[in-house]
């Protein structure tokens, strides 16, 4: 390949990274939510269009509780706080009613730091060889390593509140129940691969919106 072709190719590749390189030099890269998200995050909004509201989220209160898990979740990520773009951090509030739970789930791209604020919870994460459990109380801080399957269960006599921070501005969430029972994977295959009874699988599919 001629040197001029190499230079042009490099320039084309570099141009696609300019919003992110610029963000390093300018300390921040507020997300332009009108453009598509990418593996590197959202492109930067022009600094002349950035306001203080891009760095503020109002309404970090209890979310609407789901009936299945008696759980309310409020996420604060780059999609509702554009100033988080590229900063590698986000947060969530979890309100667990009595006997409520955060179901088994994982974040393949983020470590999670959980802070217990009210009541007490049983929190744990699972590796292929061991289960790590803690009866956590207000003031306890628990770290869940990236990608580990984990959960919270309210074991107190009143509503539990926990906050968490993630090492990503837009962490992915993979919830085990939805992965298994919220799609159209056939009941027959699920029964064969999980050893669950067909009737139980059908009940769970009805709860999580699955078919087939």
N, C-alpha and C positions, 0 to 999 in steps of 0.2 A: 504493500500500500504506500503511495506517495506521501511525503511528509505533509503536503498541503491538505490531503484527505484526512490524515490523522488529526491535524490541527482543527479542521472543520468539525470532525466528529467530536473531539473533546469540547469544543465550544458549544455544540448542540447539547451535549450532556450537561455541561456546566450551567447552561441557561435554565435547565429544568430545576436546578438546585438554588438558583439565585434567591428566591424568597427565604429559604432557610439559612443560607450563608449570611444574607442581610440581617436576619434575626439575631445571629450570634453577635454581629458587630453592634447592633442597636439594643441588645439586652432582652428584647422581647419580640414576639411575633404574634400579634393578636389575630385570631382566626378570622378569615373571610368566609363566613358560613354560606355565602351565596355561591361558592365554588365547591367542587367535589373534594371530599376528604381523600387523603393518600396515605400510603404506608409511613410517610414521613410527617404526617399531620396535614392540617389545612394550610393553604397558601396564606401569606401574610396580608392583612388589610393595610392599605396605605396609612402611614402614620398620621397624615393630616386628617384622616377620618376616625382615628382612635379617640375615644372619650373615656372618662373615669368609669362609666357604666360597663365598659368592656372588662373591667377588673373586679366587678361587684356582682354578687348573687344575693338576692333578697328572697326570704321565704324558706330558710332552712329549718322547716318544721316537720312534724310527723306527716308521713304520706298516707294516702288512703289504704286502709288495711285490707289485705286479701283474706277471703273467707277460708281458703284452704289451709294456710299456714298461720293465720291470725298475725299478720306481719305487714307493717307499713314501711316502705323504702323511699328515701329521697336522695337521688343522685345529684352530685354537682361535678360535672365534667366539662370538657371543652365545648360540648353542644349547647350548654346553657350558661357557661362562663368562658367566653372566647379568649380572655386573657391567659387562660391555662395552656393555650396551644404551645407545644414544644417544651413546656417546663417540666414534664415528667411527674406530675402530681395531680391528684383529684381526691374527692372525698365522698362519703355517703353517710346518711343517718338511717339507723334501723330502729324501729319501735316495735317491740314484740309484746303482744298481749299475754295475759296469763296462759301458760302452756303453749305460747306461740313459738315459732322456730324460723330460722333462716335455713332453707333446705340445703342438702349437699350440693356444692357447686365448686367451681374452680375459676381462677383467672390465669390463663396460660401466659399472659404477657405482663403480669404485675405482682409484686409482693404487696401484702396487705398488713397494715398496722391497725389493730382493733383496740379501742378504748371503751371500757365499760363505765357508764355514767350512772345508771339507776338499776336497782334490783340486782339479781345475780343470774348468771347464765352458765350453762355447761357449753364450753367451746372446745372444738377439737379439729385436728386435721389428720389425714390418713396417708401413710406411705405404703408401698407394697409389702412391708414387713412389720409395720407397727402403727398403733393408734396413739396419738398424743392428745391427752385430755386435761382440761383444767376447769374446776369450779371457780369461775371468776366473779369478783365482786367489784363494786364501784372503786375506781382508782387503779384497777389492774389494766395493764397494757400488754397485749399479746401480738406477736408477729407470726404471720402465716406465710411461709416461703412461697415463691412464685410457682404456680401450677399445681399446688397441692389441693386435693379434694377436702373441703372443710365445711363446718356447720356451726350454728348456735342454737341453743334451746333455752328458753326462759324457765328457770327452776325456782323462781321466787314467787311470792304471794301477790305481787303487783306488776304493772307494766314494766318491762325492761327497756332501757335506752342504751344504744351503743353507737359510737361514731367510728369510722374507719378512714384511713388514708391509703392511697394506692401510689405505686411508683410508675404511674402512667397517667397522662392527661385524659385518656379515653380507654380505660381497661375493658377487655372483653370479658363476658360472663358466660360460662357454660354450666347450666343447671341440670343435674342428673335426671330429675323427673321429666323435665321438658324434652331432653334428648331422647329418653326412652319412650315416653308416652304422649308427646305433643306433636307427633308427625304421622306419616302414613306407612311406617314400617309395619309389616303384617303381624297380626297377633300370633300367628303360627310360628313365625321366625322368633319373635320375642319369647314365646313359651319355650322353644327349643334352646335358646341361648341364655335365658335367665333362670329356667326351671320353675318359673311362676305359673300358677294355674291360669287357664284361659279366662275364667270368670274374673279373677283379680286383675288381669291385664285389661280386660274390657272396662272394668270399673275405673281404672286409672286413666285409660284413654278418654273416657267420658269426662273425667275431672280436668284433664289437661288439654282437651281439644284435639286429641289424636283420632285417626280414622283407620279403616282397613283392619 
